[in-house]
Amino acid sequence: MIQDDITELRRRVGGGKYLLTRCVAERAKQLQNGAVPLAEANSANSISVAIQEIVKGNVSFNFADGKELKLSNKVNSKATK
């Protein structure tokens, strides 16, 4: 259900709705630019895929100075260790 996804998104990202929107948008932009999807979604829409990746915990976010947003791929980082 979509409400469950929103609750899980807010739990995983934290920081409020604006930061959540920024994280989803940044990941969707990466997907549109050719990044490999890390989760299956019922839609080819990059926003839907980004939301599913965050809900499933396949990507995480690092906030270095409060201005810079970096995404890290948890699937590849586990494979390299």
C-alpha positions in Angstrom: 0.0 0.0 0.0 1.2 3.5 -0.8 0.8 4.8 2.7 3.1 2.0 4.0 5.7 3.0 1.5 5.5 6.7 2.6 5.9 5.7 6.2 8.9 3.5 5.4 10.4 6.3 3.2 10.2 8.8 6.0 11.7 6.3 8.5 14.6 5.5 6.2 15.4 9.1 5.1 14.3 11.2 8.0 14.8 14.9 7.9 11.3 15.9 6.7 9.3 15.9 3.5 11.6 18.2 1.6 14.7 16.1 2.2 12.7 13.0 1.3 11.6 14.6 -2.0 15.2 15.6 -2.7 16.5 12.0 -2.1 13.8 10.4 -4.3 14.4 13.0 -7.1 18.1 12.5 -7.0 17.9 8.8 -7.3 15.3 9.1 -10.1 17.6 11.4 -11.9 20.4 8.8 -11.7 18.1 6.2 -13.1 17.1 8.4 -16.0 20.8 8.9 -16.7 21.4 5.2 -17.0 22.0 3.9 -13.5 21.1 0.3 -13.0 17.8 -0.2 -11.0 18.4 -2.0 -7.7 14.8 -3.0 -7.1 12.0 -4.3 -9.1 9.0 -2.0 -9.5 5.6 -2.5 -11.1 6.3 0.6 -13.2 9.1 1.7 -15.5 8.7 5.2 -14.0 12.0 6.2 -12.5 10.3 7.8 -9.5 8.5 4.6 -8.7 11.7 2.6 -9.0 13.6 5.1 -6.8 10.9 4.8 -4.1 11.0 1.0 -4.1 14.8 1.1 -3.8 14.7 3.3 -0.8 11.9 1.4 0.8 13.8 -1.9 0.4 17.0 -0.3 1.7 19.0 -0.8 -1.5 20.3 2.8 -1.4 21.3 5.0 1.4 22.0 8.7 1.7 25.0 10.7 3.1 24.7 14.3 4.0 28.3 15.7 4.2 27.7 19.4 4.9 24.0 19.7 4.9 24.1 20.8 1.2 25.6 17.8 -0.6 23.6 14.7 -1.1 25.4 11.5 -2.0 23.7 8.2 -2.7 25.5 4.9 -1.9 24.5 1.6 -3.4 24.3 -0.9 -0.6 24.3 -3.9 -3.0 27.6 -3.0 -4.7 29.3 -1.9 -1.4 28.5 -5.3 0.1 30.0 -7.1 -2.9 33.3 -5.2 -2.8 34.0 -5.9 0.9 
